[in-house]
Structure formats: C-alpha cells, structure tokens
Amino acid sequence: MTTAALLALFAGVLAWPVPSLLAAARWPHRCPRAAIVLWQAIGLAGGVSALLATVAFTVSPLATRTPAAMVDHVGNVAAGEPLAGLRWINLVGLTVATALAGRLFGVLGASTAATLRERHRHRHLVDLAGRRHRGHGTHDSATHDSAAHDSAAHDSAAHDSGDHGDRVAGSSCCLCEHRDQAGILLRILDHPIAVAYCVPGVRHARVVVSRGLLNTLDAAELDAVLAHEAAHVAGRHDLVIQPFVAWERTFPFLRPAREATAAVSLLVEMLADDAAARRSDRRSLARALARLGIARAPVPAGALGIAGHGGGSPASLAPATVTAALPSTTKPPGSAAPGDAGNADSDAGLAPPRGITNPVVSRIARLLDPPSVVWWQPAGAYLAALVVLAAPPLIVLIG
C-alpha cells in the first residue's frame, strides 16, 4: 500500500507542479535538446508511475513487498485464477489501471492515426495544387505536377516564380540547393500569403512555400527559412511533439498538459533555428521570423511551420483557400514592427520587454543574442531525466 501511495504521489508531482515550473523556466532556451529529453522523461515517468501505482494497489494483498506480490499475481493469472487473493477494493484498482492504460494508449493511437491521415491528405493537396521548382526559366520553374491545372493559373504562377528565380539566382539558387542537398520534395503554392511549412513523413515529406513567401523574402532569408524546415524534416521533430499533443488530448482539463505542449513546441522550433543558423545566418533567420512569424499565418494540422506546429485543419491551407493570415505589418503589443525588425543591420535588437512571452519574439531575441551555455546545464538536465526515469522502478523494487 505504501508503494502505491508513493507512486501515486510521484505521478501527481510529475503531472502538475513539475511541468508548470519547467514551462516557466528560462534555462531550457539555452539548451533546448537537453530540455526536450527532460520533458520526455517527465511525461514517460508520469504515465508509468500512474500505471504502476494502480498495479501495486491491486496486488498489495498477495505479499508484503510489491515485487513479490506482482510475481504472485502473474502466477495466479497463468494458473487461470486472476482474482485469487484479491478483495473487491483491489478489483476497483484493477479497473482503474485498465481504464487509465486504455485511455493513455487509446488517445495516443487515435491521435497519431488522425495526424497521419491529415498529413497524407495535405500531401495529396499540395501535390495537386503545388508546383515544383525545376529551374530558373519562366516555364521550367513553374511546371505543374498535375496537367489538370488550367493555363491561366499556370501562366500567372510562372511569372511570379520566374521573378523570384531571377532575384535569387545570382550565382546559385537556394531553392535548388535545398531541394538537392536535403533530398526534400519542394512544393510552391500559388498564393500571395507568405507562408512556409513542412509536412513530415518517413519517405514522403514535403516542404511547402508560397508565392507570397518568395516575393517577400530576400535570398538569404529564404535560405534560412528552408534550412529551418529541412531541420524539422531531418530531425523528425513531429515525433517529439506528438506524445505531448496526445497527453493534452488525454487530459484537456489539466493546464500543465497544455503548457507542456506549448513549451516543447517552442523548444523544437529553437532546435530548428539552431540548425538553420549553423547552415545560414542568424540575422537572416531573425529577419525572416520578424517578417513571417508575427503574422502567424495558418499552418495545417500535423505540419511544422516557421512560426510553430500546426493545430488547425489542413484544408485551411489548401492552395485556393488560404485567407486567414494577418498582414505582414501587424504589430502585436510590446513587439517591434516587422519592417523595423527586418532592417539588415539594425542594432536596436528585438529582445522583448520583461513579461512579454511571445514565442516568436523570444526566438528572434535568442537568434540575435545567442545565450551562453555552461557545460553543467545540459549535463544537469540529462542527469535529471535519468533520475526521473529511474524513480518508478526503484520505488517498486524497494517497496
């Protein structure tokens, strides 16, 4: 009984105060990879502790120590007497354990299946309505994947893409470079809203950019944005976020579940920012974020965009229906205007005032003023993750 109480207490601590404290901390922004590992350990250990607590409570009448009681219960199950030695109150615990496990794994499976369906549907949409970047000539760079597109739309898209091709193709074209080096399937949507995102997948990932993006960003900014999206694809950051999305859907009434999803999503974006900064330029990515991120253009469900992961319907970004983005000059309270932030060598900085927690502004400030990382910070996070993961089995073994 003591073991069950300790496990339940540990699960409760990992479910409420710990996520709230970690989500409010600022040190994870210095070492996002280590912080994500700690978040994953907290989520996994919390779920395991809750399940083990109910199991320990169920088998407690069979022996004084929990490991021996578990062995005895397994033996009873093998002998065809799963309820031997259990009282009615223990059967309640068994019912709770079964319901909790079914809820956790059921929501995770259903959420994952729904996300995969949404991605498959959206890949089909962008393949139908998008076009490949094949070269720098007007007709080559705007060749459609589908012959069903009418000639008027083809000519209009070709003109816009051709203009951008001339603008970025001084010595090389970053669209071609990212398409060839990263091995990604690049799709261009003929729409004036500036948006970029990736639709992850094992072999069928897509990086999608709009005509508005090509006309808004210069070559360096576009290179940084494409490097950011390629980092999402290569790192399979969608797999990092998915368990937290499922956790939030399992317990929508828990504020820490929502905070955990938001915090991990921001850390994933910072990981992609760091990868893009190593390949391109921090200031260029910061300028692109200032131009695009504050506008908060919609991103389809299951996709990862330059401003964050998508949570809406994938149809919201179908090529003929993208209408929800705000103007690029939108200025939220307490932030710099995108035009001001986009000046190439502005020394004013984009650090948000104290109390402003806009994730895009935080990322811009982090890019312009990279945080210093002391070796013990990520090491401490990894050590804490190991301790958290080891705690549930240790509680069972000593119980």
C-alpha positions as CSV (number, residue, x, y, z in Angstrom):
1,M,0.0,0.0,0.0
2,T,2.9,2.4,0.8
3,T,4.4,1.7,-2.6
4,A,1.2,2.5,-4.4
5,A,0.9,5.8,-2.4
6,L,4.5,6.8,-3.2
7,L,4.0,6.0,-6.9
8,A,0.7,8.0,-7.0
9,L,2.4,10.9,-5.2
10,F,5.3,10.9,-7.7
11,A,2.9,10.7,-10.6
12,G,0.9,13.6,-9.3
13,V,4.1,15.7,-8.8
14,L,5.1,15.0,-12.4
15,A,1.6,15.7,-13.7
16,W,1.2,19.2,-12.1
17,P,3.9,21.2,-10.4
18,V,6.9,20.0,-12.3
19,P,5.5,20.8,-15.8
20,S,4.3,24.2,-14.6
21,L,7.7,25.0,-13.1
22,L,9.6,23.7,-16.1
23,A,7.4,25.6,-18.6
24,A,8.0,28.8,-16.7
25,A,11.8,28.3,-16.6
26,R,14.1,30.1,-19.0
27,W,17.1,27.9,-18.8
28,P,15.6,25.4,-21.3
29,H,16.0,28.1,-24.0
30,R,19.8,27.8,-23.6
31,C,19.9,24.0,-24.2
32,P,16.7,23.0,-25.9
33,R,17.8,19.5,-26.8
34,A,18.5,18.6,-23.2
35,A,15.3,20.2,-22.1
36,I,13.3,18.2,-24.5
37,V,14.9,15.0,-23.2
38,L,13.9,16.1,-19.7
39,W,10.3,16.8,-20.8
40,Q,10.1,13.4,-22.4
41,A,11.4,11.7,-19.3
42,I,8.8,13.6,-17.2
43,G,5.9,12.5,-19.4
44,L,7.0,8.9,-19.7
45,A,7.8,8.5,-16.0
46,G,4.5,10.2,-15.0
47,G,2.4,7.8,-17.1
48,V,4.4,4.7,-15.9
49,S,4.1,5.8,-12.3
50,A,0.4,6.2,-12.5
51,L,0.0,2.7,-14.0
52,L,2.4,1.1,-11.5
53,A,0.5,2.8,-8.6
54,T,-2.7,1.2,-9.6
55,V,-1.0,-2.2,-10.2
56,A,0.8,-2.0,-6.8
57,F,-2.6,-1.2,-5.1
58,T,-4.3,-4.1,-6.9
59,V,-1.7,-6.8,-5.9
60,S,-1.0,-5.5,-2.4
61,P,-2.9,-8.3,-0.5
62,L,-0.8,-11.0,-2.1
63,A,2.5,-10.2,-0.4
64,T,4.2,-7.6,1.9
65,R,6.6,-6.5,-0.8
66,T,5.3,-5.2,-4.2
67,P,7.7,-7.2,-6.5
68,A,6.8,-10.5,-4.8
69,A,3.1,-9.6,-5.0
70,M,3.4,-8.9,-8.7
71,V,5.1,-12.3,-9.2
72,D,2.4,-14.0,-7.3
73,H,-0.3,-12.3,-9.3
74,V,1.3,-13.3,-12.6
75,G,1.4,-16.9,-11.3
76,N,-2.3,-16.7,-10.5
77,V,-3.1,-15.4,-13.9
78,A,-1.0,-18.2,-15.5
79,A,-2.9,-20.7,-13.4
80,G,-6.3,-19.4,-14.6
81,E,-7.2,-17.7,-11.3
82,P,-6.5,-13.9,-11.9
83,L,-8.7,-12.8,-9.0
84,A,-7.2,-15.2,-6.3
85,G,-6.4,-13.4,-3.1
86,L,-7.8,-10.0,-4.2
87,R,-10.5,-8.1,-2.4
88,W,-13.2,-6.1,-4.0
89,I,-11.4,-2.8,-3.4
90,N,-8.4,-4.2,-5.2
91,L,-10.6,-5.0,-8.2
92,V,-11.5,-1.3,-8.3
93,G,-7.8,-0.6,-8.6
94,L,-7.5,-3.1,-11.4
95,T,-10.4,-1.5,-13.2
96,V,-8.8,2.0,-12.8
97,A,-5.5,0.7,-14.1
98,T,-7.2,-0.9,-17.1
99,A,-9.2,2.3,-17.9
100,L,-6.1,4.5,-17.4
101,A,-4.0,2.4,-19.7
102,G,-6.7,2.2,-22.3
103,R,-7.2,6.0,-22.2
104,L,-3.5,6.7,-22.5
105,F,-2.7,4.3,-25.3
106,G,-6.1,4.7,-27.0
107,V,-5.8,8.5,-27.3
108,L,-2.1,8.3,-28.4
109,G,-3.0,5.7,-31.1
110,A,-6.1,7.7,-32.2
111,S,-4.3,11.0,-32.2
112,T,-1.3,9.5,-34.2
113,A,-3.6,7.9,-36.7
114,A,-5.6,11.1,-37.2
115,T,-2.4,13.1,-37.7
116,L,-1.1,10.6,-40.3
117,R,-4.4,10.8,-42.2
118,E,-4.2,14.6,-42.1
119,R,-0.7,14.6,-43.4
120,H,-1.4,12.2,-46.2
121,R,-4.4,14.3,-47.2
122,H,-2.4,17.5,-47.2
123,R,0.5,16.0,-49.1
124,H,-2.1,15.0,-51.7
125,L,-3.4,18.6,-51.8
126,V,0.0,20.2,-52.2
127,D,1.0,17.7,-54.9
128,L,-2.2,18.5,-56.8
129,A,-2.2,22.3,-56.5
130,G,1.5,23.0,-55.9
131,R,4.3,23.0,-58.4
132,R,7.9,22.0,-58.4
133,H,10.9,24.3,-58.7
134,R,12.7,22.9,-61.7
135,G,14.9,25.7,-62.9
136,H,15.2,29.4,-63.5
137,G,13.4,29.8,-66.7
138,T,9.8,31.1,-66.6
139,H,8.2,27.9,-67.9
140,D,10.6,25.5,-66.3
141,S,10.4,26.9,-62.8
142,A,6.6,26.9,-62.8
143,T,5.8,23.5,-64.3
144,H,2.8,22.0,-62.5
145,D,2.8,18.5,-61.2
146,S,-0.8,18.0,-62.4
147,A,-1.9,18.5,-66.0
148,A,-5.3,19.4,-64.7
149,H,-4.3,23.0,-63.9
150,D,-5.7,25.5,-66.3
151,S,-3.3,27.6,-68.4
152,A,-4.2,30.9,-66.9
153,A,-3.2,29.8,-63.4
154,H,-0.1,28.3,-64.9
155,D,1.0,31.5,-66.6
156,S,0.4,33.6,-63.6
157,A,2.3,31.3,-61.3
158,A,5.1,31.1,-63.8
159,H,5.5,34.9,-63.9
160,D,5.8,35.2,-60.2
161,S,8.2,32.3,-59.8
162,G,10.3,33.5,-62.7
163,D,10.7,36.9,-61.0
164,H,11.9,35.2,-57.8
165,G,14.2,32.9,-59.7
166,D,15.9,35.9,-61.4
167,R,16.2,37.6,-58.0
168,V,17.9,34.7,-56.1
169,A,19.9,33.1,-59.0
170,G,22.9,35.4,-59.0
171,S,25.4,32.6,-58.5
172,S,23.2,29.9,-57.2
173,C,19.6,29.2,-56.2
174,C,18.8,28.3,-52.6
175,L,15.6,26.6,-53.8
176,C,17.7,24.2,-55.9
177,E,20.3,23.8,-53.3
178,H,17.9,22.8,-50.5
179,R,15.9,20.6,-52.9
180,D,19.0,18.7,-54.0
181,Q,21.1,18.6,-50.8
182,A,18.4,17.8,-48.3
183,G,16.6,15.5,-50.7
184,I,13.3,17.1,-49.9
185,L,10.2,17.4,-52.2
186,L,9.6,21.1,-52.5
187,R,6.2,22.5,-53.5
188,I,5.3,26.0,-54.3
189,L,1.7,27.2,-53.8
190,D,0.4,30.0,-56.0
191,H,-0.9,32.2,-53.2
192,P,0.1,35.8,-52.1
193,I,0.2,35.0,-48.4
194,A,3.8,34.4,-47.2
195,V,3.9,31.0,-45.5
196,A,6.4,28.1,-45.2
197,Y,6.0,24.8,-43.5
198,C,6.9,21.1,-43.8
199,V,4.6,18.1,-43.9
200,P,6.7,15.4,-42.2
201,G,6.9,11.8,-43.2
202,V,9.3,8.9,-43.4
203,R,9.7,8.9,-47.2
204,H,7.1,11.4,-48.3
205,A,8.0,14.7,-46.5
206,R,7.1,17.9,-48.3
207,V,8.4,21.4,-47.7
208,V,5.8,23.9,-48.9
209,V,6.4,27.6,-49.6
210,S,4.0,30.1,-51.1
211,R,4.5,32.6,-53.9
212,G,4.0,35.3,-51.3
213,L,7.0,34.0,-49.4
214,L,9.2,34.0,-52.5
215,N,8.2,37.6,-53.2
216,T,8.6,38.7,-49.5
217,L,12.0,37.3,-48.5
218,D,15.4,38.0,-50.0
219,A,17.8,35.2,-50.9
220,A,19.5,35.0,-47.5
221,E,16.2,34.9,-45.6
222,L,14.7,32.3,-47.9
223,D,17.8,30.2,-47.4
224,A,17.4,30.4,-43.7
225,V,13.7,29.5,-43.8
226,L,14.3,26.5,-46.0
227,A,17.2,25.3,-43.7
228,H,14.8,25.6,-40.8
229,E,12.2,23.5,-42.5
230,A,14.8,21.0,-43.6
231,A,15.9,20.6,-40.0
232,H,12.3,19.8,-39.0
233,V,12.2,17.1,-41.7
234,A,15.7,15.6,-40.9
235,G,15.1,15.7,-37.1
236,R,11.6,14.2,-37.2
237,H,10.5,16.8,-34.8
238,D,6.9,15.8,-35.3
239,L,7.6,12.6,-33.4
240,V,8.9,14.7,-30.5
241,I,5.7,16.8,-30.3
242,Q,3.1,14.0,-30.9
243,P,3.2,12.4,-27.4
244,F,2.6,15.8,-25.8
245,V,-0.3,16.5,-28.1
246,A,-1.8,13.2,-27.1
247,W,-1.2,14.0,-23.5
248,E,-3.0,17.2,-23.9
249,R,-5.9,15.5,-25.6
250,T,-6.0,12.8,-22.9
251,F,-6.2,15.4,-20.1
252,P,-7.6,18.5,-21.7
253,F,-8.7,19.8,-18.2
254,L,-5.0,19.9,-17.0
255,R,-3.3,23.2,-17.6
256,P,0.2,21.6,-17.3
257,A,-0.7,19.4,-20.3
258,R,-1.3,22.5,-22.4
259,E,1.8,24.2,-21.0
260,A,3.9,21.1,-21.8
261,T,2.8,21.0,-25.4
262,A,3.4,24.7,-25.9
263,A,6.9,24.5,-24.2
264,V,8.0,21.5,-26.2
265,S,6.8,23.0,-29.4
266,L,8.8,26.2,-28.7
267,L,11.9,24.1,-27.9
268,V,11.5,22.2,-31.1
269,E,11.4,25.4,-33.1
270,M,14.6,26.6,-31.3
271,L,16.3,23.4,-32.3
272,A,15.4,24.0,-35.9
273,D,16.5,27.6,-35.5
274,D,19.9,26.5,-34.2
275,A,20.3,24.0,-37.1
276,A,19.3,26.7,-39.6
277,A,21.7,29.2,-38.0
278,R,24.6,26.8,-38.4
279,R,23.9,26.5,-42.1
280,S,22.9,30.0,-42.9
281,D,22.9,33.2,-40.9
282,R,21.3,34.1,-37.5
283,R,20.3,37.6,-38.6
284,S,18.8,36.4,-41.8
285,L,16.6,33.9,-39.9
286,A,15.7,36.6,-37.4
287,R,14.6,38.9,-40.2
288,A,12.6,36.2,-41.8
289,L,10.9,35.4,-38.5
290,A,10.1,39.1,-37.9
291,R,8.5,39.2,-41.4
292,L,6.6,35.9,-41.1
293,G,6.3,34.8,-37.5
294,I,4.5,37.7,-36.1
295,A,1.8,37.5,-38.8
296,R,1.0,33.9,-37.6
297,A,-0.1,32.6,-40.9
298,P,-2.1,29.3,-40.5
299,V,-0.3,26.0,-40.6
300,P,-2.1,22.8,-41.3
301,A,-2.7,20.1,-38.7
302,G,0.3,17.8,-38.3
303,A,2.7,20.2,-40.1
304,L,5.6,22.2,-38.7
305,G,5.9,25.8,-39.8
306,I,8.5,28.5,-39.4
307,A,6.3,30.0,-36.6
308,G,5.3,26.8,-34.9
309,H,3.5,23.5,-35.4
310,G,0.0,23.3,-36.9
311,G,-3.1,22.6,-35.0
312,G,-5.9,23.5,-37.4
313,S,-7.5,21.7,-40.3
314,P,-5.2,21.0,-43.2
315,A,-7.8,22.4,-45.5
316,S,-7.1,25.8,-44.0
317,L,-4.0,26.0,-46.2
318,A,-5.4,24.4,-49.3
319,P,-3.9,26.5,-52.2
320,A,-7.2,28.1,-53.1
321,T,-8.4,28.8,-49.6
322,V,-5.5,30.5,-47.7
323,T,-7.2,33.6,-46.5
324,A,-6.6,33.8,-42.7
325,A,-3.1,35.3,-42.4
326,L,-2.7,38.7,-41.0
327,P,-0.9,41.5,-42.9
328,S,2.8,41.4,-42.5
329,T,2.8,44.8,-40.9
330,T,0.7,43.6,-37.9
331,K,2.3,44.8,-34.7
332,P,1.3,43.0,-31.5
333,P,1.5,44.9,-28.2
334,G,5.0,45.1,-26.9
335,S,6.8,43.9,-30.0
336,A,8.7,45.5,-32.8
337,A,7.1,46.1,-36.1
338,P,8.2,43.5,-38.7
339,G,9.5,46.2,-41.0
340,D,11.7,47.7,-38.3
341,A,12.9,44.3,-37.2
342,G,13.7,43.3,-40.8
343,N,16.4,46.0,-41.3
344,A,19.5,44.2,-42.3
345,D,22.0,45.6,-39.7
346,S,19.7,47.0,-37.0
347,D,21.5,47.2,-33.7
348,A,18.4,48.0,-31.7
349,G,17.7,44.4,-31.0
350,L,14.4,42.6,-30.7
351,A,14.6,41.4,-27.1
352,P,11.1,41.5,-25.7
353,P,10.4,43.6,-22.6
354,R,10.2,41.8,-19.3
355,G,6.9,40.0,-19.0
356,I,6.4,39.5,-22.8
357,T,6.3,35.8,-23.6
358,N,5.5,35.9,-27.3
359,P,7.3,32.8,-28.6
360,V,8.3,34.3,-31.9
361,V,9.8,37.4,-30.2
362,S,11.7,35.1,-27.8
363,R,13.1,33.2,-30.8
364,I,14.1,36.3,-32.5
365,A,15.8,37.7,-29.4
366,R,17.6,34.3,-29.0
367,L,18.9,34.4,-32.6
368,L,20.2,38.0,-32.3
369,D,21.7,37.4,-28.8
370,P,22.7,33.7,-28.6
371,P,22.6,32.5,-25.0
372,S,25.8,31.2,-23.4
373,V,25.6,27.6,-22.3
374,V,27.6,26.3,-19.4
375,W,28.5,22.7,-19.6
376,W,26.7,21.7,-16.4
377,Q,23.3,23.0,-17.6
378,P,22.7,20.3,-20.3
379,A,24.5,17.7,-18.2
380,G,22.2,18.5,-15.3
381,A,19.1,18.2,-17.5
382,Y,20.3,14.8,-18.8
383,L,21.0,13.6,-15.2
384,A,17.6,14.8,-14.0
385,A,16.0,12.9,-16.9
386,L,17.8,9.7,-15.8
387,V,16.8,10.2,-12.2
388,V,13.1,10.8,-13.2
389,L,13.1,7.7,-15.4
390,A,14.8,5.5,-12.7
391,A,12.5,6.6,-9.9
392,P,9.3,4.5,-10.7
393,P,11.1,1.1,-10.9
394,L,13.2,2.0,-7.8
395,I,10.1,2.7,-5.8
396,V,8.7,-0.6,-6.8
397,L,11.8,-2.5,-6.0
398,I,12.3,-1.1,-2.6
399,G,8.5,-1.2,-1.8
